[in-house]
Amino acid sequence: MPLRAKWEKVTGNRGDVMISSVIRLDDVPVGERFDFWWQAIARSVVSVNASSDRAADFWAEMRAIDLGSVQISRVRCTGFEAHRSMSRIRSSDPEAYQLSLVLRGSSGIRQEGRETLLSPADLMLYDTSRPFRAWTASDPRDTATGPYEAGSDGLIVQIPHGALPFPAPAIRRLLAAMISGRQGVGALLADLLRGLVTRSDELSVADADRVSTVILDLVIAVLAHELETDPTPSLMDPNSVLILRIRAFIEQRLEQADLSPAVIAAAHHISLRHLYRMFQQEGHSIGGLIRERRLERCRRALADPRLDHIPINAIAARWGFTNDSHFNRIFRRAFGVTPATYRRQAREGNATLARAGNP
């Protein structure tokens, strides 16, 4: 489907980078809006199977804010139900946690055997790498008027797995659990997020990097409070905190051709020598980490049936691998098969699931 939704790009006040963008469906034919919307959500948030009793006259709007280490999306739409299955996860996974804040209406999620209904000012954490079912609805007492009669309004904060300094089993205890955004540190985070989405067009590039650090620190504080514990002891080590931020920085800039140790060091105001030393102590090289994460993005793309029309060398080039034989060699070393074989095996696996009747 051609891109006919209305996209608006908003730059920081220095005009040097796009910080936020807006997707509206006003220019898409009404009968095509539902499918178009979920294609856009798959590209910018996460891929799901969706349904709605308002699919025939669906309305939605999303404002996405890229802060580098974290991304924030404000989504307003008519009610829906979404299901993220294992087959969706295998095909495409940002490997991230998403923190939801309800602004209007209600929403719910089921993950890890826990089901929670949220009202305005409630927060909730879920994991894109695990199946979930989510839904939204309007509040019948809501008399607000606007482009849609019955809808929800909420924020989604996306954070890479590696940016949270808690053991995975501890975080799993919080998935799909209601977290109050009305008091304490939860209220501080909720207030910051509400203010940010209304003033993101006033931020410069440097502002965005600093704000992302504040948001991440507040998210960590909220989760520590809910767990009634402190983050792992290593968080007290400034180098460990810096490594977490550098990993998030790398994850969000893998597509940029100029991503290099020098760029990373400059962005974090450290020397190249210090950067190399920190990651050597972690048992990695910084260049090796970038290559590993780019290979993983290639693997995801090759597993995604929606990208079958894109040649393998084009996928490799998008993630910085411009030499075909070199890419084939390092991909096989990492995953045990060539890129072409991996893509074929992924298709055969999807076909087997479809024949078995799985989602």
ZAKE-732821 format. One record per residue (C-alpha): x, y, z. Coordinates in steps of 0.5 Angstrom, whole numbers. Example, Ala and Ser with C-alpha at 12.3 -4.5 7.8 and 13.67 -1.06 7.14 Angstrom:
BEGIN
LOPA|east|north|up
LOPA|25|-9|16;
LOPA|27|-2|14;
//
This chain:
BEGIN
LOPA|east|north|up
LOPA|0|0|0;
LOPA|3|7|-2;
LOPA|4|12|4;
LOPA|-2|16|4;
LOPA|-2|18|11;
LOPA|0|25|13;
LOPA|7|25|16;
LOPA|10|31|20;
LOPA|17|32|21;
LOPA|19|36|27;
LOPA|26|38|28;
LOPA|29|41|35;
LOPA|30|48|36;
LOPA|37|48|32;
LOPA|34|45|26;
LOPA|40|40|26;
LOPA|36|33|27;
LOPA|29|30|27;
LOPA|27|29|34;
LOPA|20|27|33;
LOPA|15|25|27;
LOPA|7|25|27;
LOPA|3|20|23;
LOPA|-4|22|22;
LOPA|-9|17|18;
LOPA|-13|23|15;
LOPA|-11|22|8;
LOPA|-12|15|8;
LOPA|-19|12|5;
LOPA|-23|10|11;
LOPA|-23|3|9;
LOPA|-16|2|9;
LOPA|-14|6|15;
LOPA|-14|0|20;
LOPA|-9|-4|16;
LOPA|-5|2|14;
LOPA|-4|3|22;
LOPA|-2|-3|24;
LOPA|3|-3|19;
LOPA|6|3|21;
LOPA|6|1|28;
LOPA|10|-5|26;
LOPA|15|-1|23;
LOPA|16|4|29;
LOPA|13|0|35;
LOPA|12|-7|35;
LOPA|9|-12|30;
LOPA|2|-15|33;
LOPA|-4|-18|30;
LOPA|-10|-14|31;
LOPA|-17|-13|31;
LOPA|-23|-8|33;
LOPA|-30|-7|33;
LOPA|-29|-1|30;
LOPA|-24|-3|24;
LOPA|-29|0|19;
LOPA|-28|7|21;
LOPA|-22|7|25;
LOPA|-18|13|27;
LOPA|-11|14|30;
LOPA|-6|18|31;
LOPA|2|17|33;
LOPA|7|22|35;
LOPA|14|19|36;
LOPA|20|22|39;
LOPA|27|19|38;
LOPA|31|21|44;
LOPA|37|16|42;
LOPA|37|12|48;
LOPA|30|11|49;
LOPA|24|12|44;
LOPA|17|15|46;
LOPA|11|15|43;
LOPA|4|18|44;
LOPA|-2|14|41;
LOPA|-9|16|41;
LOPA|-14|11|37;
LOPA|-20|8|37;
LOPA|-21|1|41;
LOPA|-17|-5|39;
LOPA|-14|-12|41;
LOPA|-7|-14|40;
LOPA|-4|-20|40;
LOPA|4|-21|40;
LOPA|5|-29|38;
LOPA|12|-33|38;
LOPA|12|-33|31;
LOPA|11|-25|31;
LOPA|17|-25|36;
LOPA|21|-30|32;
LOPA|20|-25|25;
LOPA|21|-19|29;
LOPA|24|-17|36;
LOPA|27|-10|38;
LOPA|29|-14|44;
LOPA|26|-8|49;
LOPA|22|-7|55;
LOPA|16|-2|54;
LOPA|13|2|59;
LOPA|6|4|58;
LOPA|3|11|61;
LOPA|-5|11|60;
LOPA|-7|19|59;
LOPA|-15|17|58;
LOPA|-19|11|57;
LOPA|-17|5|59;
LOPA|-12|-1|57;
LOPA|-10|-8|59;
LOPA|-5|-13|58;
LOPA|-4|-20|59;
LOPA|3|-23|60;
LOPA|7|-28|64;
LOPA|0|-31|66;
LOPA|-1|-24|69;
LOPA|-7|-20|67;
LOPA|-8|-12|69;
LOPA|-13|-7|67;
LOPA|-10|0|67;
LOPA|-14|7|68;
LOPA|-11|14|67;
LOPA|-4|15|71;
LOPA|-3|8|71;
LOPA|4|5|69;
LOPA|6|-2|66;
LOPA|12|-5|64;
LOPA|12|-11|59;
LOPA|17|-14|54;
LOPA|17|-15|47;
LOPA|21|-21|47;
LOPA|15|-25|50;
LOPA|8|-26|48;
LOPA|3|-22|50;
LOPA|-5|-19|49;
LOPA|-6|-12|50;
LOPA|-13|-8|49;
LOPA|-15|-1|50;
LOPA|-22|2|51;
LOPA|-25|9|52;
LOPA|-28|11|59;
LOPA|-36|11|58;
LOPA|-36|17|63;
LOPA|-31|21|58;
LOPA|-35|27|55;
LOPA|-29|29|51;
LOPA|-30|31|44;
LOPA|-25|31|38;
LOPA|-24|27|32;
LOPA|-26|20|35;
LOPA|-32|19|39;
LOPA|-29|13|43;
LOPA|-22|12|44;
LOPA|-16|12|48;
LOPA|-10|16|49;
LOPA|-3|14|52;
LOPA|5|14|52;
LOPA|9|8|51;
LOPA|17|9|53;
LOPA|21|4|49;
LOPA|28|2|53;
LOPA|33|-3|50;
LOPA|34|-10|55;
LOPA|41|-8|56;
LOPA|39|-1|59;
LOPA|36|-4|65;
LOPA|41|-6|71;
LOPA|37|-11|74;
LOPA|37|-19|73;
LOPA|32|-21|68;
LOPA|28|-26|73;
LOPA|27|-19|78;
LOPA|24|-15|72;
LOPA|20|-21|70;
LOPA|16|-20|77;
LOPA|14|-13|74;
LOPA|11|-15|67;
LOPA|4|-13|66;
LOPA|3|-11|74;
LOPA|0|-4|75;
LOPA|5|1|77;
LOPA|2|8|80;
LOPA|4|14|77;
LOPA|0|18|82;
LOPA|5|18|87;
LOPA|12|18|89;
LOPA|17|17|84;
LOPA|12|14|79;
LOPA|9|21|79;
LOPA|15|24|78;
LOPA|16|20|72;
LOPA|9|21|69;
LOPA|9|28|70;
LOPA|16|28|66;
LOPA|13|24|60;
LOPA|7|28|60;
LOPA|11|35|59;
LOPA|16|32|54;
LOPA|11|30|49;
LOPA|8|37|49;
LOPA|14|40|49;
LOPA|19|36|45;
LOPA|19|41|39;
LOPA|23|45|43;
LOPA|29|40|44;
LOPA|36|41|41;
LOPA|40|35|40;
LOPA|44|36|46;
LOPA|37|37|50;
LOPA|35|30|47;
LOPA|41|26|50;
LOPA|40|29|57;
LOPA|33|28|57;
LOPA|34|21|55;
LOPA|39|20|61;
LOPA|34|23|66;
LOPA|28|19|63;
LOPA|32|12|64;
LOPA|35|14|71;
LOPA|27|15|73;
LOPA|25|9|70;
LOPA|30|5|74;
LOPA|28|9|80;
LOPA|21|7|79;
LOPA|23|-1|78;
LOPA|27|-1|84;
LOPA|22|2|88;
LOPA|17|-3|86;
LOPA|22|-9|87;
LOPA|23|-6|94;
LOPA|31|-7|92;
LOPA|36|-3|89;
LOPA|39|-4|82;
LOPA|45|-9|82;
LOPA|51|-7|86;
LOPA|55|-5|79;
LOPA|50|1|78;
LOPA|54|4|83;
LOPA|60|4|79;
LOPA|60|10|74;
LOPA|63|6|69;
LOPA|58|1|69;
LOPA|53|6|68;
LOPA|56|9|63;
LOPA|57|2|59;
LOPA|49|1|60;
LOPA|48|8|56;
LOPA|53|7|51;
LOPA|50|0|49;
LOPA|43|4|49;
LOPA|47|9|44;
LOPA|50|4|40;
LOPA|43|0|39;
LOPA|39|6|37;
LOPA|44|8|32;
LOPA|46|2|28;
LOPA|44|4|22;
LOPA|48|10|22;
LOPA|54|9|17;
LOPA|59|13|21;
LOPA|58|10|28;
LOPA|65|8|30;
LOPA|68|8|37;
LOPA|71|15|35;
LOPA|63|18|35;
LOPA|61|14|41;
LOPA|67|16|45;
LOPA|66|24|43;
LOPA|58|23|44;
LOPA|60|21|51;
LOPA|65|26|53;
LOPA|71|20|54;
LOPA|77|19|50;
LOPA|78|13|45;
LOPA|83|10|50;
LOPA|78|10|56;
LOPA|72|7|51;
LOPA|77|1|49;
LOPA|79|0|56;
LOPA|72|-1|59;
LOPA|69|-6|54;
LOPA|76|-10|54;
LOPA|74|-11|62;
LOPA|67|-13|60;
LOPA|70|-18|55;
LOPA|68|-15|49;
LOPA|71|-10|43;
LOPA|67|-4|42;
LOPA|68|-6|34;
LOPA|66|-13|35;
LOPA|60|-11|39;
LOPA|57|-6|34;
LOPA|58|-12|29;
LOPA|55|-17|33;
LOPA|49|-12|34;
LOPA|48|-11|26;
LOPA|49|-18|25;
LOPA|43|-19|29;
LOPA|39|-14|25;
LOPA|41|-17|19;
LOPA|38|-24|22;
LOPA|32|-21|24;
LOPA|31|-18|17;
LOPA|32|-24|14;
LOPA|27|-28|18;
LOPA|21|-23|17;
LOPA|17|-25|11;
LOPA|15|-18|10;
LOPA|22|-17|7;
LOPA|22|-22|2;
LOPA|22|-18|-4;
LOPA|29|-14|-1;
LOPA|35|-18|-4;
LOPA|40|-20|2;
LOPA|46|-16|-1;
LOPA|41|-10|0;
LOPA|39|-12|7;
LOPA|47|-13|9;
LOPA|48|-6|6;
LOPA|43|-3|10;
LOPA|47|-5|16;
LOPA|54|-3|14;
LOPA|56|-10|10;
LOPA|58|-8|3;
LOPA|62|-14|1;
LOPA|58|-20|0;
LOPA|63|-25|1;
LOPA|65|-22|8;
LOPA|58|-21|10;
LOPA|57|-29|8;
LOPA|63|-31|12;
LOPA|61|-27|18;
LOPA|54|-29|18;
LOPA|55|-36|17;
LOPA|61|-36|23;
LOPA|55|-33|28;
LOPA|49|-37|26;
LOPA|52|-43|23;
LOPA|49|-42|16;
LOPA|49|-38|10;
LOPA|44|-32|10;
LOPA|41|-35|4;
LOPA|40|-42|8;
LOPA|38|-38|14;
LOPA|32|-34|10;
LOPA|30|-41|7;
LOPA|30|-44|13;
LOPA|26|-39|17;
LOPA|20|-39|11;
LOPA|20|-47|12;
LOPA|19|-46|19;
LOPA|13|-40|18;
LOPA|10|-45|13;
LOPA|10|-51|18;
LOPA|7|-46|23;
LOPA|1|-44|19;
LOPA|0|-51|17;
LOPA|-1|-53|24;
LOPA|-6|-47|25;
LOPA|-1|-43|30;
LOPA|-2|-35|30;
//
